[in-house]
Amino acid sequence: MACLLEAPLRISVLSEVTATSRHYVDRLFDPDPQKVLQGVIDMKNAVIGNNKQKANLIVLGAVPRLLYLLQQSSSSLELRTECAVVLGSLAMGTENNIKSLVDCHIIPALLQGLLCPDLIFIEACLRCLRTVFISPVTPVQLLYTDPTVIPHLMSLLSLTERTQEYITQIFSHCCKTPEHQTVLFNHGAIQNIAPLLISPSYKVNGGVLKCFSVLAYENTQVSMTLVNVLVDGELLSQVFVKMMQRDQPIEMQLTAAKCISLLTYMCRAGAIRTDDSCIVLKTLPCLVRMCSKEHLLEERVEGAETLAYLMEPDVELQRIASTPTTLVAMLADYFKYPSSVSAITDIKRVADHDLKHAHELRQAAFKLYASLGSNDEDIRKKITETENMMDRIVSGLSESSIKVRLAAVRCLHSLSRSVQQLRTSFHDHAVWKPLMKLLQNAPDEVLVMASSTLCNLLLEFSPSKEPILESGVIELLCSLTQSDSPALRVNGIWALMNMAFQADQKVKVEIVRCLGTEQLFRLLSDPDTNVLMKTLGLLRNLLSTRPHIDQIMSSHGKQIMQAVTLILEAEHSIEVKEQTLCILANIADGNTAKELIMTNDDMLQKIKYYMGHSNVKLQLAATFCISNLIWNEEDGSQERQDKLREMGFVDVLHKLTQASDPNLCDRAKTAMQQYLA
């Protein structure tokens, strides 16, 4: 009986709540304007902090009516303002609330409201717009649909502190792409927003800094403009350094992190030199301090991630940051959160909260370790010797959070650039096992980084190469070469190239079998130069040692010679053609394979052409090919020498013995000696 009574009881409660909510909506349609206004005010008070009430009112159709009242010129300004306030409160609910509001076209209605001359109404519309746009589910492109909107928002900036606060926040949340940066920049965002930095309101300061940060991120034009902007007679960088002083009031100290982020973005965009004092003496030390456990969790995460981004391309900054061993040790604490079980009664909420922070901390630590260790061998050693570091990375590869997995594999990739670590830590912890598991089923972003790491583990001197080979990796790598992503195609073929280096014939045959000649030649015509170069590298490694050369050319010689011909005839870079000529030189080293060149007069003429090329690299590679064809100690050398003499190769070689490049000169002399022996 209990089960039968439960459903009617729920329906009864729901109908009671709905009835109460219906009363609020019905009052919006009252013919008396005063009663409508009072109804909106009562609705405003009812929804504050009450998500259930907000959801009920949205379901019952309150939003279209509120928007209608907001847009009617016959509505009083007080009513229109109160409608904007209620809509803003509804927007502070769940993501579903935001979706419903956007679907009802709240954004165009509020943007239209900004044309009203009443300042209080403008502020209410801006506040509501800010709330809608900071939600991740709002399509930010809606701000850019009408080309008159951005200029109008710029014109409203000077009105009040509130308009400044709301508009800078709207811009900072709606600037997601280079196109958005360009639109805001072209409408004078920097000139209009920069003067607001001297505002007494720290909320306005914070909004300006955040806005400049998203404008400057990976944008050289914006960053170069910002670095020359004067605010109250001072350069922006000088203003930022002042804002970062530790003796500032607490509100101003909260903006320091935003200053640091902005200086970091300007530095990465090339507007500020990495050895500038504001970077070395201010930004870098501030970021290191933010990583210490005295700071809030959010600050520690932001500090580590920003520091990782700042140092990523610069070896000197990496060395400066890691000189005090405290930073590397400090990051080890990021893996120890939470340190104890909370005593709060809502265990699930606390557990979810702790897990979120734990993921953010681990992700930030892995990112910073990856950046620190990307170039310097001593720093990598320091990282791997940190307490349980390799175990933590291995665990990170199977984390539930995709962001943590990506950061962990990034860290692993950075450390995998070390020959020493490949031979020791990587081997001792068998990192190839979780890496291979990660490659089985992961998003492209993770696959790119994991396959890059695998390339390093497959280098000839890596102890992991043999067990990886035995795990059936060839098929996986061949499948990557068929990806739509150029980065994955590059990594797949790169790993196969590393695998083929000095490999035995069985491995090479398996690579060719699994990849298939059709796919191999498809890769040789890939539009991405990196893919083409690595495919040529694979072919070069496959065609090494005479028995392997002869075996592969006997099966696929015709197709390989066709591919070589196409590349040498097409418009390709010097590097591509050099690699192709080196493949020809390898073929010329085969016992039987060299006949594929000798019986192809068109190919011989191409080699002769490249021996006389203006580029020394191509001359060297082509001369090396001829040297292999005429080598005295091999069967049939006399016949080959005679044919090449008739084709004028001796004259070309004689001319090259006078070449200014010593390597080319020596190679030509060595070849000439085969004729004189």
C-alpha positions as MATLAB code, in Angstrom:
seq = 'MACLLEAPLRISVLSEVTATSRHYVDRLFDPDPQKVLQGVIDMKNAVIGNNKQKANLIVLGAVPRLLYLLQQSSSSLELRTECAVVLGSLAMGTENNIKSLVDCHIIPALLQGLLCPDLIFIEACLRCLRTVFISPVTPVQLLYTDPTVIPHLMSLLSLTERTQEYITQIFSHCCKTPEHQTVLFNHGAIQNIAPLLISPSYKVNGGVLKCFSVLAYENTQVSMTLVNVLVDGELLSQVFVKMMQRDQPIEMQLTAAKCISLLTYMCRAGAIRTDDSCIVLKTLPCLVRMCSKEHLLEERVEGAETLAYLMEPDVELQRIASTPTTLVAMLADYFKYPSSVSAITDIKRVADHDLKHAHELRQAAFKLYASLGSNDEDIRKKITETENMMDRIVSGLSESSIKVRLAAVRCLHSLSRSVQQLRTSFHDHAVWKPLMKLLQNAPDEVLVMASSTLCNLLLEFSPSKEPILESGVIELLCSLTQSDSPALRVNGIWALMNMAFQADQKVKVEIVRCLGTEQLFRLLSDPDTNVLMKTLGLLRNLLSTRPHIDQIMSSHGKQIMQAVTLILEAEHSIEVKEQTLCILANIADGNTAKELIMTNDDMLQKIKYYMGHSNVKLQLAATFCISNLIWNEEDGSQERQDKLREMGFVDVLHKLTQASDPNLCDRAKTAMQQYLA';
ca = [
       0.000    0.000    0.000;
       2.911    2.340    0.740;
       4.043    2.110   -2.878;
       0.556    2.923   -4.134;
       0.233    6.030   -1.957;
       3.660    7.487   -2.857;
       2.844    8.694   -6.369;
      -0.425   10.573   -5.522;
       1.372   12.246   -2.608;
       4.103   13.568   -4.920;
       1.526   14.799   -7.429;
      -0.298   16.630   -4.682;
       2.834   18.453   -3.517;
       3.820   19.302   -7.107;
       0.373   20.678   -7.903;
       0.531   22.841   -4.773;
       3.908   24.307   -5.791;
       2.738   24.810   -9.364;
      -0.423   26.535   -8.171;
       1.639   29.006   -6.112;
       3.902   29.692   -9.072;
       0.923   30.028  -11.432;
      -0.362   32.856   -9.214;
       2.833   34.859   -9.923;
       2.552   34.332  -13.676;
      -1.183   35.175  -13.795;
      -0.498   38.545  -12.150;
       1.735   39.497  -15.099;
      -1.408   39.620  -17.297;
      -3.483   41.885  -14.993;
      -5.013   44.868  -16.865;
      -3.940   47.206  -14.024;
      -0.272   48.291  -14.653;
       0.275   48.923  -10.928;
      -0.758   45.370  -10.085;
       1.535   44.034  -12.815;
       4.441   46.020  -11.321;
       3.677   44.721   -7.821;
       3.407   41.184   -9.240;
       6.873   41.465  -10.814;
       8.333   42.808   -7.550;
       6.747   39.938   -5.597;
       8.097   37.478   -8.191;
      11.571   39.005   -7.752;
      11.440   38.406   -4.001;
      10.087   34.866   -4.462;
      12.831   33.635   -6.800;
      15.873   34.949   -4.912;
      17.925   31.872   -3.958;
      15.100   29.509   -4.913;
      16.051   27.401   -7.944;
      12.887   25.303   -7.750;
      10.717   28.412   -7.936;
      12.804   29.740  -10.853;
      12.360   26.478  -12.771;
       8.590   26.463  -12.091;
       8.148   30.005  -13.362;
      10.139   29.265  -16.521;
       8.043   26.138  -17.212;
       4.840   28.111  -16.652;
       5.849   30.669  -19.330;
       6.902   33.655  -17.216;
       9.898   34.481  -19.448;
       8.072   35.419  -22.693;
       5.689   37.661  -20.714;
       8.553   39.354  -18.815;
      10.384   39.957  -22.089;
       7.204   41.374  -23.651;
       6.758   43.809  -20.743;
      10.454   44.720  -20.862;
      10.253   45.654  -24.555;
       6.954   47.599  -24.477;
       7.434   51.359  -24.706;
       4.071   51.660  -22.923;
       5.533   49.911  -19.839;
       6.854   52.236  -17.153;
      10.639   52.429  -16.758;
      10.251   51.022  -13.242;
       8.366   47.978  -14.595;
      10.878   47.421  -17.401;
      13.752   47.654  -14.923;
      12.121   45.202  -12.507;
      11.543   42.766  -15.400;
      15.269   42.939  -16.235;
      16.108   42.284  -12.570;
      13.813   39.218  -12.396;
      15.230   37.848  -15.660;
      18.725   38.316  -14.229;
      17.711   36.378  -11.139;
      16.262   33.553  -13.257;
      19.577   33.470  -15.148;
      21.411   32.802  -11.888;
      19.762   29.396  -11.647;
      20.726   26.221  -13.463;
      22.190   25.810  -16.958;
      18.749   24.646  -18.108;
      17.377   28.023  -16.985;
      19.953   29.793  -19.147;
      19.106   27.610  -22.148;
      15.408   28.437  -21.731;
      16.130   32.167  -21.504;
      18.363   32.092  -24.600;
      15.727   30.096  -26.497;
      13.218   32.855  -25.670;
      15.585   35.383  -27.327;
      16.496   37.206  -24.133;
      19.809   38.492  -25.547;
      18.400   40.544  -28.474;
      15.727   41.950  -26.137;
      18.288   43.080  -23.553;
      20.630   44.482  -26.197;
      17.709   46.500  -27.570;
      17.050   47.725  -24.021;
      20.527   49.291  -23.933;
      19.299   51.938  -26.414;
      17.017   53.381  -23.717;
      18.387   56.635  -22.205;
      17.537   55.635  -18.617;
      20.739   54.761  -16.736;
      19.155   52.493  -14.102;
      17.414   50.431  -16.793;
      20.668   50.199  -18.811;
      22.519   48.907  -15.731;
      19.801   46.302  -15.081;
      19.986   45.079  -18.696;
      23.793   44.940  -18.575;
      23.756   43.054  -15.275;
      21.373   40.485  -16.738;
      23.424   40.203  -19.948;
      26.575   39.672  -17.876;
      24.883   36.852  -15.953;
      23.672   35.184  -19.160;
      27.005   35.480  -20.974;
      29.169   34.109  -18.145;
      27.318   30.793  -18.466;
      29.230   28.207  -20.522;
      26.036   27.200  -22.353;
      25.360   30.650  -23.850;
      26.412   30.991  -27.523;
      28.783   33.986  -27.283;
      28.466   34.578  -31.030;
      25.110   36.228  -30.267;
      27.032   39.297  -29.105;
      28.561   39.711  -32.567;
      25.465   39.101  -34.749;
      24.553   42.791  -34.978;
      27.625   44.907  -35.924;
      26.265   47.928  -34.024;
      26.302   46.189  -30.617;
      30.048   46.313  -29.822;
      30.446   50.034  -30.667;
      27.387   50.839  -28.546;
      28.774   48.886  -25.576;
      32.047   50.818  -25.958;
      30.082   54.065  -25.761;
      28.394   52.951  -22.514;
      31.714   52.267  -20.778;
      32.133   55.828  -19.567;
      28.739   56.050  -17.815;
      29.253   54.482  -14.367;
      31.430   52.038  -12.453;
      28.665   49.467  -12.833;
      28.524   49.765  -16.616;
      32.326   49.460  -16.673;
      32.246   46.361  -14.469;
      29.479   44.611  -16.429;
      30.743   45.460  -19.929;
      34.361   44.409  -19.278;
      33.040   41.135  -17.854;
      30.820   40.619  -20.906;
      33.767   41.227  -23.237;
      36.097   38.928  -21.285;
      33.552   36.074  -21.356;
      32.617   36.589  -25.015;
      36.140   36.760  -26.456;
      36.762   33.116  -27.380;
      38.388   33.157  -30.826;
      40.943   35.185  -32.820;
      37.989   36.595  -34.776;
      36.417   37.907  -31.571;
      39.763   39.443  -30.568;
      39.933   41.208  -33.932;
      36.397   42.610  -33.692;
      36.964   44.006  -30.191;
      40.421   45.334  -31.093;
      39.145   47.048  -34.259;
      36.374   48.746  -32.274;
      38.890   50.353  -29.935;
      38.717   47.980  -26.976;
      42.234   48.855  -25.793;
      41.829   52.629  -26.076;
      38.408   52.571  -24.407;
      39.223   50.121  -21.623;
      42.817   51.083  -20.670;
      41.849   54.317  -18.841;
      39.607   52.279  -16.522;
      42.710   50.770  -14.878;
      42.964   53.846  -12.646;
      39.385   53.299  -11.424;
      39.097   53.173   -7.603;
      36.927   50.044   -7.971;
      38.890   46.791   -7.777;
      35.985   45.074   -9.573;
      36.518   47.366  -12.552;
      40.319   46.846  -12.392;
      39.818   43.086  -12.323;
      37.411   43.238  -15.274;
      39.859   45.329  -17.309;
      42.764   42.953  -16.622;
      40.675   39.883  -17.456;
      39.469   41.556  -20.644;
      43.021   42.453  -21.708;
      44.169   38.917  -20.917;
      41.685   37.268  -23.275;
      42.439   39.880  -25.937;
      46.215   39.338  -25.673;
      46.182   35.529  -25.465;
      48.284   34.236  -28.392;
      47.642   37.542  -30.205;
      50.767   39.447  -31.244;
      48.914   42.474  -32.627;
      47.005   43.099  -29.390;
      50.056   42.422  -27.210;
      52.298   44.767  -29.205;
      49.641   47.483  -28.900;
      49.185   46.933  -25.166;
      52.904   47.191  -24.429;
      52.946   50.765  -25.764;
      49.748   51.987  -24.087;
      50.129   54.809  -21.545;
      47.810   55.009  -18.531;
      48.091   58.220  -16.557;
      51.542   58.790  -18.077;
      52.871   55.293  -17.329;
      53.379   52.256  -19.543;
      50.955   49.400  -18.854;
      53.762   47.068  -17.735;
      54.778   49.632  -15.073;
      51.162   49.932  -13.919;
      50.926   46.135  -13.646;
      54.129   45.901  -11.615;
      52.729   48.472   -9.151;
      49.486   46.510   -8.875;
      51.526   43.394   -8.045;
      53.226   44.971   -5.000;
      52.723   42.841   -1.904;
      51.958   45.869    0.297;
      48.784   46.653   -1.646;
      45.349   46.386    0.049;
      43.871   42.877   -0.041;
      41.408   43.816   -2.816;
      44.278   44.967   -5.031;
      46.323   41.862   -4.219;
      43.486   39.815   -5.676;
      44.084   41.537   -9.041;
      47.813   40.640   -8.958;
      47.144   37.197  -10.456;
      45.324   38.853  -13.372;
      48.303   41.199  -13.932;
      50.627   38.184  -13.949;
      48.451   36.344  -16.482;
      48.345   39.363  -18.767;
      52.124   39.928  -18.589;
      52.575   36.213  -19.319;
      50.364   36.374  -22.420;
      52.136   39.523  -23.645;
      55.492   37.813  -23.118;
      54.415   34.664  -24.980;
      53.124   36.820  -27.854;
      56.561   38.445  -28.145;
      55.567   41.909  -26.909;
      57.777   41.625  -23.798;
      61.200   39.966  -23.837;
      61.622   36.906  -21.623;
      64.651   38.548  -19.973;
      62.741   41.765  -19.178;
      62.903   42.609  -15.470;
      59.107   42.653  -15.179;
      59.129   38.981  -16.238;
      62.271   37.698  -14.491;
      62.065   39.758  -11.293;
      58.312   40.165  -10.879;
      56.102   37.789  -12.884;
      58.158   34.615  -12.465;
      58.745   34.958   -8.670;
      55.066   35.878   -8.120;
      53.952   32.757   -9.986;
      56.342   30.556   -8.006;
      54.985   32.041   -4.755;
      51.419   31.348   -5.903;
      52.298   27.638   -6.036;
      53.048   27.458   -2.291;
      50.543   25.850    0.082;
      49.996   29.160    1.918;
      47.803   30.222   -1.008;
      44.223   29.241   -1.818;
      43.753   26.100   -3.923;
      42.454   28.153   -6.847;
      45.522   30.424   -6.699;
      47.871   27.428   -6.588;
      46.203   25.965   -9.670;
      46.265   29.273  -11.557;
      49.859   29.931  -10.504;
      51.109   26.539  -11.730;
      49.216   26.653  -15.033;
      50.254   30.229  -15.828;
      53.880   29.503  -14.909;
      53.835   26.427  -17.152;
      52.558   28.533  -20.058;
      55.095   31.319  -19.460;
      58.124   28.992  -19.373;
      57.056   26.514  -22.056;
      59.286   27.793  -24.903;
      62.084   29.363  -22.846;
      64.944   27.279  -21.426;
      66.376   30.120  -19.351;
      63.083   30.768  -17.535;
      62.802   27.030  -16.858;
      66.256   27.037  -15.295;
      65.584   30.155  -13.213;
      62.290   28.730  -11.904;
      63.834   25.370  -10.995;
      67.050   26.732   -9.449;
      65.571   26.818   -5.956;
      64.608   23.159   -5.510;
      61.575   24.366   -3.558;
      59.365   24.619   -6.676;
      59.792   20.976   -7.702;
      59.206   19.892   -4.087;
      56.302   22.335   -3.740;
      54.488   20.680   -6.639;
      54.724   17.297   -4.904;
      52.229   18.690   -2.367;
      49.679   19.104   -5.166;
      49.237   15.321   -5.153;
      48.487   15.167   -1.412;
      45.091   16.890   -1.502;
      42.803   16.218    0.295;
      45.037   15.535    3.281;
      42.204   14.496    5.605;
      38.531   13.500    5.502;
      36.213   16.420    6.153;
      33.922   16.250    9.163;
      31.070   18.017    7.363;
      27.921   15.933    7.299;
      27.218   16.224    3.557;
      29.877   13.649    2.676;
      28.973   13.270   -1.033;
      29.031   17.024   -1.690;
      32.353   17.370    0.098;
      33.763   14.313   -1.700;
      32.763   15.741   -5.094;
      34.222   19.121   -4.141;
      37.482   17.521   -2.969;
      37.724   15.348   -6.076;
      37.274   18.387   -8.338;
      40.060   20.269   -6.542;
      42.285   17.184   -6.466;
      41.919   16.832  -10.242;
      42.655   20.528  -10.816;
      45.761   20.404   -8.610;
      47.138   17.251  -10.249;
      46.463   18.602  -13.715;
      48.272   21.861  -12.894;
      51.244   20.042  -11.350;
      51.661   17.721  -14.346;
      51.482   20.717  -16.719;
      54.147   22.587  -14.775;
      56.424   19.537  -14.524;
      56.031   19.070  -18.297;
      57.021   22.676  -18.956;
      59.923   22.610  -16.492;
      61.395   19.440  -17.947;
      60.865   20.116  -21.643;
      64.495   21.044  -22.394;
      66.949   20.595  -19.543;
      68.359   17.178  -18.565;
      69.209   18.202  -14.981;
      65.668   19.461  -14.370;
      64.217   16.203  -15.711;
      66.438   14.260  -13.332;
      65.283   16.450  -10.456;
      61.637   15.803  -11.376;
      61.943   12.013  -11.697;
      63.773   11.855   -8.366;
      60.894   13.659   -6.633;
      58.993   11.499   -4.152;
      56.934    8.815   -6.018;
      56.930   10.936   -9.181;
      56.946    8.154  -11.769;
      54.248    6.256   -9.853;
      52.127    9.421   -9.860;
      52.518    9.859  -13.605;
      51.604    6.223  -14.240;
      48.519    6.625  -12.013;
      47.661    9.878  -13.806;
      47.450    8.049  -17.133;
      44.387    6.148  -15.914;
      42.678    8.981  -13.969;
      38.919    9.413  -14.350;
      39.443   13.023  -15.415;
      40.386   13.361  -19.088;
      42.199   16.639  -18.318;
      44.399   14.929  -15.731;
      45.164   12.093  -18.169;
      46.155   14.614  -20.836;
      48.386   16.567  -18.419;
      50.008   13.340  -17.161;
      50.837   12.130  -20.667;
      52.166   15.622  -21.468;
      54.486   15.324  -18.488;
      55.546   11.852  -19.612;
      56.226   13.165  -23.113;
      58.421   15.938  -21.733;
      60.462   13.490  -19.644;
      60.669   11.018  -22.555;
      62.998   13.441  -24.367;
      65.737   12.276  -22.014;
      67.883    9.334  -23.128;
      68.808    8.732  -19.488;
      65.181    8.601  -18.319;
      64.180    6.286  -21.185;
      66.901    3.878  -20.100;
      66.172    4.069  -16.348;
      62.927    5.446  -14.872;
      60.761    4.616  -17.903;
      62.102    1.076  -18.029;
      61.903    0.503  -14.265;
      58.251    1.589  -14.128;
      57.228   -0.058  -17.444;
      55.428    3.156  -18.444;
      54.796    1.724  -21.902;
      52.022   -0.499  -20.512;
      49.632    2.255  -19.301;
      50.637    4.331  -22.333;
      49.573    1.552  -24.700;
      46.316    1.171  -22.791;
      45.710    4.911  -23.106;
      46.182    4.672  -26.877;
      43.383    2.115  -27.242;
      40.491    4.455  -26.579;
      41.090    8.167  -26.104;
      40.083   11.547  -27.594;
      42.340   12.900  -30.354;
      44.011   15.431  -28.033;
      45.196   12.640  -25.723;
      46.053   10.374  -28.658;
      48.336   13.028  -30.176;
      50.341   13.442  -26.973;
      50.390    9.709  -26.164;
      51.548    8.779  -29.676;
      54.235   11.499  -29.527;
      55.523    9.884  -26.337;
      55.392    6.458  -27.957;
      57.630    7.774  -30.764;
      60.335    8.423  -28.169;
      59.860    5.045  -26.481;
      60.429    3.360  -29.848;
      63.844    4.916  -30.395;
      66.616    2.389  -30.984;
      68.292    2.853  -27.575;
      65.034    2.612  -25.559;
      64.675   -0.634  -23.538;
      60.899   -0.284  -23.961;
      61.122   -0.765  -27.741;
      61.226   -4.575  -27.658;
      58.239   -5.177  -25.326;
      56.208   -2.545  -27.203;
      56.922   -4.364  -30.480;
      55.798   -7.640  -28.934;
      52.539   -6.041  -27.771;
      51.279   -5.699  -31.366;
      51.792   -1.961  -31.696;
      52.369   -1.989  -35.477;
      48.680   -2.398  -36.283;
      47.761    0.449  -33.918;
      50.318    2.795  -35.487;
      49.236    1.897  -39.020;
      45.653    2.782  -38.094;
      46.836    6.200  -36.848;
      48.292    6.952  -40.294;
      44.731    6.829  -41.672;
      43.444    9.463  -39.244;
      41.866   12.708  -40.455;
      44.157   14.522  -38.012;
      47.536   15.473  -39.584;
      49.144   15.353  -36.110;
      48.044   11.736  -35.617;
      49.173   10.769  -39.123;
      52.579   12.319  -38.417;
      52.932   10.511  -35.090;
      51.808    7.171  -36.499;
      54.326    7.280  -39.352;
      57.025    8.803  -37.095;
      56.726    5.931  -34.628;
      56.915    3.409  -37.498;
      59.998    5.228  -38.800;
      61.683    4.946  -35.387;
      60.672    1.306  -35.170;
      62.166    0.532  -38.598;
      65.545    2.051  -37.731;
      68.123   -0.780  -37.675;
      65.253   -3.274  -37.268;
      65.486   -6.875  -38.404;
      63.859   -7.956  -41.644;
      60.876   -9.559  -39.913;
      59.830   -6.228  -38.363;
      60.262   -4.335  -41.631;
      58.222   -6.884  -43.583;
      55.468   -6.680  -40.942;
      55.404   -2.879  -41.183;
      55.058   -2.984  -44.982;
      52.439   -5.749  -44.772;
      50.347   -4.015  -42.117;
      50.626   -0.529  -43.602;
      50.019   -1.751  -47.149;
      51.648   -0.307  -50.234;
      48.475    1.599  -51.138;
      48.501    3.481  -47.820;
      52.275    3.996  -47.980;
      51.986    5.715  -51.352;
      48.935    7.665  -50.215;
      51.101    9.057  -47.416;
      53.802    9.948  -49.959;
      51.293   12.309  -51.571;
      49.939   13.652  -48.258;
      49.273   17.426  -48.355;
      50.960   17.816  -44.943;
      54.732   18.197  -45.420;
      55.476   16.705  -41.993;
      53.609   13.519  -42.928;
      55.473   13.336  -46.235;
      58.872   13.859  -44.561;
      58.272   11.165  -41.947;
      56.995    8.751  -44.620;
      60.190    9.322  -46.596;
      62.112    8.734  -43.362;
      60.260    5.441  -42.867;
      61.034    4.388  -46.445;
      64.686    5.289  -45.958;
      64.867    3.188  -42.779;
      63.087    0.281  -44.458;
      65.542    0.454  -47.365;
      68.694   -0.001  -45.322;
      71.102   -2.979  -45.336;
      71.408   -4.690  -48.715;
      69.324   -7.847  -48.149;
      66.409   -5.697  -46.893;
      66.762   -3.242  -49.787;
      66.743   -6.036  -52.372;
      63.852   -7.879  -50.717;
      61.570   -4.785  -50.481;
      62.472   -3.494  -53.944;
      61.846   -6.898  -55.499;
      58.266   -6.750  -54.170;
      57.479   -3.024  -54.402;
      60.217   -1.543  -56.584;
      57.967   -0.325  -59.374;
      55.653    1.618  -57.045;
      58.571    3.044  -55.024;
      60.346    4.279  -58.160;
      57.097    5.869  -59.369;
      56.670    7.657  -56.040;
      60.294    8.884  -56.097;
      59.804   10.190  -59.654;
      56.634   12.082  -58.719;
      58.281   13.741  -55.710;
      61.399   14.786  -57.624;
      59.269   16.275  -60.419;
      56.788   18.107  -58.173;
      57.114   21.411  -56.317;
      58.549   20.322  -52.975;
      60.931   21.813  -50.430;
      64.695   21.195  -50.520;
      64.333   18.978  -47.419;
      61.752   16.718  -49.112;
      63.832   16.330  -52.265;
      67.014   15.704  -50.263;
      65.287   12.902  -48.329;
      63.991   11.433  -51.613;
      67.481   11.466  -53.166;
      68.816    9.740  -50.028;
      66.248    6.974  -50.593;
      67.561    6.636  -54.163;
      71.097    6.410  -52.755;
      69.948    3.567  -50.485;
      68.330    1.783  -53.432;
      71.596    2.262  -55.361;
      73.363    0.403  -52.526;
      71.330   -2.782  -53.093;
      72.832   -5.704  -54.987;
      69.911   -6.194  -57.346;
      67.840   -3.107  -56.509;
      70.333   -0.736  -58.163;
      69.280   -2.102  -61.553;
      65.928   -0.353  -61.099;
      67.861    2.920  -61.356;
      70.344    1.829  -64.013;
      67.568    0.703  -66.384;
      65.659    3.963  -65.888;
      67.339    6.621  -68.049;
      64.791    9.237  -67.006;
      65.746    8.723  -63.348;
      69.461    8.911  -64.181;
      68.897   12.246  -65.903;
      67.113   13.510  -62.799;
      70.079   12.495  -60.634;
      72.413   14.285  -63.051;
      70.219   17.403  -62.855;
      70.385   17.445  -59.060;
      74.177   16.969  -59.109;
      74.306   20.350  -60.846;
      71.661   21.975  -58.631;
      72.368   25.255  -56.838;
      71.648   23.661  -53.440;
      74.611   21.801  -51.914;
      72.419   19.360  -49.936;
      70.782   18.109  -53.127;
      74.139   17.914  -54.914;
      75.583   15.822  -52.072;
      72.642   13.392  -51.996;
      72.656   12.948  -55.797;
      76.455   12.437  -55.864;
      76.155    9.868  -53.078;
      73.656    7.981  -55.247;
      76.072    7.871  -58.223;
      78.936    6.850  -55.930;
      76.925    3.797  -54.840;
      76.098    2.867  -58.447;
      79.731    2.871  -59.651;
      81.404    1.314  -56.587;
      84.257   -0.898  -57.905;
      83.946   -3.811  -55.520;
      80.469   -4.812  -56.721;
      79.402   -7.056  -59.584;
      78.650   -5.225  -62.829;
      80.390   -2.033  -61.720;
      82.318   -1.716  -65.018;
      79.170   -1.800  -67.133;
      77.481    0.766  -64.890;
      80.546    3.028  -64.994;
      80.645    2.842  -68.784;
      76.975    3.734  -69.153;
      77.234    6.665  -66.750;
      80.394    7.897  -68.517;
      78.494    7.920  -71.809;
      75.720    9.960  -70.152;
      78.243   12.638  -69.083;
      78.406   11.864  -65.336;
      82.238   11.861  -65.288;
      82.304   15.447  -66.540;
      79.841   16.454  -63.812;
      81.895   14.666  -61.140;
      85.103   16.297  -62.370;
      83.468   19.704  -62.103;
      82.273   18.935  -58.558;
      85.829   18.093  -57.434;
      86.395   21.845  -57.697;
      83.332   22.686  -55.579;
      83.721   25.237  -52.781;
      81.879   23.024  -50.308;
      84.479   20.629  -48.788;
      81.993   17.774  -48.228;
      80.725   17.909  -51.814;
      84.287   18.144  -53.119;
      85.370   15.063  -51.103;
      82.306   13.061  -52.191;
      82.978   13.848  -55.874;
      86.674   12.906  -55.515;
      85.712    9.590  -53.881;
      83.394    8.832  -56.802;
      86.059    9.797  -59.375;
      88.511    7.375  -57.728;
      86.174    4.490  -58.712;
      86.857    5.350  -62.345;
      90.599    5.660  -61.812;
      91.017    2.423  -59.796;
];
